[in-house]
Amino acid sequence: MNPFSSGTRLRDMIRAIRACKTAAEERAVVRKECAAIRAAINENDQDYRHRNLAKLMFIHMLGYPTHFGQMECLKLIASSGFPEKRIGYLGLMLLLDERQEVLMLVTNSLKQDLNHSNQYIVGLALCALGNICSAEMARDLAPEVERLLQFRDPNIRKKAALCSIRIIKKVPELAENFINPAAALLKEKHHGVLITGVQLCTDLCKVSEDALEYFRKKCTEGLVKTLKDVVNSPYAPEYDIAGITDPFLHIRLLKLLRELGQGDADASECMNDILAQVATKTESNKNAGNAILYECVETIMSIEDNGGLRVLAINILGRFLSNRDNNIRYVALNMLMKAITVDAQAVQRHRATILECVKDSDASIRKRALELVYVLVNEGNVKPLTKELIDYLEVSDEEFKGDLTAKICSIVAKFSPEKIWYIDQMLKVLSEAGNFVKDEVWHAVIVVISNASDLHGYTVRALYRALQLSAEQESLVRVAIWCIGEYGDLLVNNIGMLDVEDPITVTESDAVDVIEIAIKHHTSDLTTKAMAMVALLKLSSRFPSCSERIKNIVVQYKGSLVLELQQRSIEMNSIIAKHQNIRSTLVERMPVLDEATFIGKRAGSIQATVSPSAGASINLPNGVAKPTAAPLVDLLDLGSDDVPAPSSSGGDLLHDLLGVDLSTASTQSGVNHAPKNGTDVLLDLLSIGSPTQSSQSVSDMLSSSQDNKTPVSPLEGLSSPSSNSIQPTSSAGAAPAIDLLDGFSSNPPKQENNGTAYPSVVAFESSNLKMVFNFSKLPGNPQTTVIEATFTNLSTNIYSDFIFQAAVPKFLQLHLDPASGNTLPASGNGSITQTLRVTNSQHGKKSLVMRIRIAYKMNNKDVLEEGQISNFPRGL
């Protein structure tokens, strides 16, 4: 006999495949076997049909295609014998899924087998239906499955319950047919049937409100009694696991009670006693007991308020944190994250244990514990918690320092009680992990320092001390050289001494030494060196005796291969050597940086205008466009295609050259600035004063590198980058700003669309929500479109905390008015309206496009819906 004929036994084929030493050999064996099986199928070989299908299933599990054998499954299912049906149904479940059209042909066979006199064949049909049931099959076969829920044999009832779960998930409207049979299963004594009945009831509660109300009224007390019987049951060897009777049934019952008690005070009160009993009597020294306790805690935290029970539940989680098993500690931290919103005070009692988890050797536990500590921080405990975290920062692993540093910086910025404490903590972080600090953090430190005028001397001295010990921390070096450049005279003269600090002796030469070491250090990057050069220029004015030495340091970079350093060297050397008359004015101390403006710039913008009443909080009131960071542009998919190139926008080019956004300034101030000549803009940026006094000097200063336009960081500049310093002026005969920047585009051509009526558009529609846009134009302003958005609730649930947000590309400007309300009635019995105004700078060239995000609460659960709108009428 051919060793690869259709008569080969399954074990022989498996042995031949396992004997293959290469993948090519295995493919050859499988190819020959598949060819033999195809030949047998074509010959309608009934003797070996079941054997061929068994081999096909093994080949399928190896990952080879076996679609040619699907019809063989149907033929075996249609046969009369149990062995053939068993192989046929097994093949059906393995080789097919619910998306296969062939599955339609098996519905009739399934229906016959569900009514078969042999209970084992009925069981086979239920298994297959529970695994691959499609929506169409569910509708056709639901009556048979419902009938089998009352079958005499418990194994059939169990399989029918599991099959019913599949049916109601595929066709939720059939749920009402299974409510009464499912309730009857809850009275079963057989644990196998009972556990499937409980799971069926749980799934019914999730898909049907009617089922939930029915089980609350009719079954809550019975379930409580069943759970009490299981908890107090004597030893039963057939159900016992680690000394606990049927922990699986425990957990299923607790999950069902959680569904029933959530949002219902009466049902919650009915189950309080048994939950307390489970929480106190269950042993926690075995994994099965911990699983039950975890489900019990989750049930307690989900049902209606009971202060004593919640404290008990949180104490159980506290015990979990002391467990040696990492999995138990991790799930406890996850649950405490949820519990803190319910009872923060009870969670605070376990603060010390949570802090110990931050120091755990397991990375996932460390990260989760750090997130929990971050949520635990408030004004009352910020100082001790920050101290603990900073102490741990000194000994933490390198890979964990990034996350830990980010959380500490966020905590200090959010809950700082006073500026001196903020500065002290940030200096500790910069000294220990300055290389892990993001740029916006040390930018914020500089802004806070500039605003604390009474702490300038204290801060610069503290930074000088820290720099002697931690010169390798890049962010610390940057902050230190900025402060020494600004307040070097306070450092040398010990001005602004506080009672808490000791005086130090620093000469002018020592201060210059620090900057020189920083600029020449091999680890210093371009930003640090550029800031150091600016600091040297400022010190050349503050320390005249060191001016020549500073000039020699600066001159060394005239031949630098880095264009930024070369340009700065040439310009600053020119200022030191030739322009003594304007140097002191040019490098005077920076004005106080406005913290609110800095936070707004740091957050970034996607051209969505924020309502004046909006704060910096994450939870903005409805109708306010949230200020979003640059990464949100990527998140919202607003495409770089719609963003004009820097060379085509004066505002963008000026931002690139000097770190100033003129468009933002004009938008925020609400006025149209007059054109300004290039010298005026530069003099305002450098805080020199009248252009008539120093325009020639500035021209000389820039003459050596007139054409080099290199980006300059706002914090590296010579004076405040605040857009408020740019005032409207006019200068006769001077070239306007458009000539300096060579980038302001001309006004887009105007097109009159007044009087045009635009049709309403269904902008967004889901199963829960519908949003309709109505359009109108302002008279004489075709670029601006007024959109009235109407939101309608399509579901039977009331939506609360309704928030609508929108984002547009850069060529559009968006303003959102507050919405008419934040509660949306159910079933279309009311609506929320909100007005949007969109200004299209490319009117007539580009159409409107918008990305939306709608957030609301339904049944106390947060829901988020997103979408993109591009079906706006033409002409907008």
C-alpha positions, 0 to 999 in steps of 0.5 A: 500500500502507498504509505500516503494513500487515503488508507493511511492511519492518522498516527502513521501520518503524524509519525511521518510528519514528525520524522521530517527534519526540514520544513521542505520535507514536511511540506512534501509529506503534507502535499502528498497526503492532501493529494491522496485525500483529494483523490479519495474525496473525488472517488466518494470513498465512504469507508475512509471519510472519517479518517481523511477528515481527522487527518485534515484537521491535523493538517489544518492545525499545522497551518496548511489550507484545508478548505477542500475538505469542508463539504466532507464535514457536512456529509459526515454530519448527515450520516446516521452513526454517532462516530461519523457525526462526532468527527463531522461536528469536530471538523465543522468547529475546526475547519469552518467559522460563522463567516463561511457560506457553507455553514448555511447548508448545515442548519437543517442537519443541526435542527434534526440532531437537536431533536434526535432521540440520542442525547449524545448526538443532541450534545454534539449538535449543541457543542457545534452550535455554541461554537460557530453559531451565526445570527441567522442560525441563532434565529432558526434554532433558538426555539430548539435550544430554549426547549433543551434548557428543560431537558431531563439530562443535566449535561444537555441542560448545561450545554443548552445554557452555554449555547443560549449565551452564544445566541443572545450575544449574536441576536440580543432581541431573542433575550426575552425568550430565555429569561424564564428558562434561565431563572429556572436554572438558578434553582438547580442543585447540579453545580455544572448546570447552576454555574452555566445558568448563572453565567446565562443570567449575567449575560442576559442582564448585560443585553436586556434591561427587562431581564435585569429588572426581572432578575432583581425582583425575582432572583436576588434573594434566591441567589443570596441564599445559594451563595450562602449555602455554597459558603457554608457547605461542608466538605464535598470532594467532587467540588473542593479546591484547596479547601474551598467548595467550588470557587468557580461557582463562588465567582460566578455568583458574585459577578451576577450579584454585582450586575444586580446590585449596581444602581439598585439600593434595595438589591444592594442592601439584600446582599450586604450580609453575605458579601461581608460573610464572604469577605471575612470567612474566605481564606486568603492563603490559597490562590482560590481564596484570593480569587474569591476575595478579589471578586467580592471586593469588586462587587462591593465597590460596584454596588450601592454605597455601604461605607463599612463594606467598602472600608473592609474591601479596601483593607482586603486590597491592602492585605493583597499588597503585602502578598508575595505573589506579583499577580495578586499585588498587581490586581490589588493596585488596579482595584485601588485605582478604581477604589480611590474615586469611591473612598479616597480616605480609606485608600490613603491609609495604605499609602505606606504599603503602596509606596513600598510597591513603587520600589518593587523589583517587578517593573509592571508593579512599580509602574502601576504603584507610581500611577496610584501614588500620583492619584493619591497626592493632594495638598495635605500629603504632597511634601512627604510623598514627594520626599519619598519619591525623590529619595527613591529616585536616587537609587531607582533603576535607570529604565524606571527613572524616566517615568518616576521623574515625569510623575514627580515633576507633575506632582510638584508643579500641580500641588506646590504650596510655595515657590521656594519649595517648588524650586528646591524639589525641582533642583533635587530632581534635576540633580538626580535625574536631569538627563531624564527630564523633558524640555518643557519641565526645565522650561517651566522651572525657568519661568517659575524662577523668573517670576520669583523675584525675591528668590533669584539670589537664593536660586542662583546660589543653589544652582551653583552649588548643585552644579559643582556636584552634578555637572553631567545632568544636562537639564540642570546645566541649562537651568544653571547657566541661564540663571547665572547669565541673568543673575550672576551679579546676585551670585557674586555679591550674595544678594538676597540671602535667606535665613535658611542658606549659608553664604558662599564666596563666588568671584566673577571669574568663578561664575565665568568658569562655570559657563566655560566648563559647560560650553566646552564639556564633551557631553554638552549639546547644541542647545546647552552651548547656545545658551552658554554663549548667551549667558557669556554675553550677558556676563560680559556686561555684568562683569566688565573685568571679565569682558576680554576673557569672555570675548576670547571664549566666544571667538573660539567658535567663529570657525565652528562647523555648527552654523548656529554656534558660528553665527552666535559667535560672530554676532556676540563678538561684534556686540562685545567689540564694537557696540559697547553703547547698546550692550547693557541695554541689549542684555539687560535682565529678562522681564518676568515671563508670564506663567499663564502665557507659557502654559498656553504656548506649551500646550500648543494649539491646532487652531481651535480657539478657546473660550475666555471662560475656559481654564487650564483644567482637563475637565473643560465646561461644555462648549469650550474647545480644549487647548491641545498639544501638537501630538493631538494633530496626529491623533486627530488625523488632520493631515499635513496636506492642509498645513501651509509650508513655513515659507508661505506664512509670515507668522510661521517663518517668524516663529521659526526664526525668532521663536515668536508667533505673531499670528497668536499675538494678534489673535489673542489681543483681538486687534489688527496690528499695523505693519511693522518694519523689520528693525522695529520687530527685532528691536522689540524682541531685544527690548532696546527701545526706540528704533531711531536710536539703535537701528544702525547699531543693530544693522551693524551687529547683524551684518556679518550673518545677514542671510543666516536664519537659524531657529532660536529657542525662546529660552535661549534668546536675549530678551523675552519672547513674549508676543505682548512686546510687539506693539503697533507702530508705523515708520515712514519709509521703512520696509514693512515686516513683509519685506523682512520675513518675505513670507506673508501671503497675500489676502486670499481672493474673496468670493461673495456667497451672500444669499446662498442657502445651504442644505442641512447635513447629518454630520455624524450618526451612530447607534446612540447619537445623531448630530445635524449641522445647519449653515449660514453666512455672516453678511459681507464675510463669505470666509466665515461660516456659522454652524448650528449643531443639533445633537439628538439622543437615539438611545433609551438612556439619558446622557449626562456630562455631554461635551462636544469638541472639534478640531480643524486644520491650520488653514481654518479657525474655529470658535465654539460657543457654550452649548445649550446644556450638558444633559441629553434626554433619551429617545429624541425627547429633546436636543442640545444645540451648539454654535460653531464659527469657522473661518476659512483662510483658503475660501474658494480653494479648500473645503471645510474638514473637521474632526470631532470628539463627543464625550458623555456618560451613560449609566455612569459609564464614560462613552467617547465617540469620534469621527471625521466630517468632510461632507460639507456643502460646496461654497463654505 
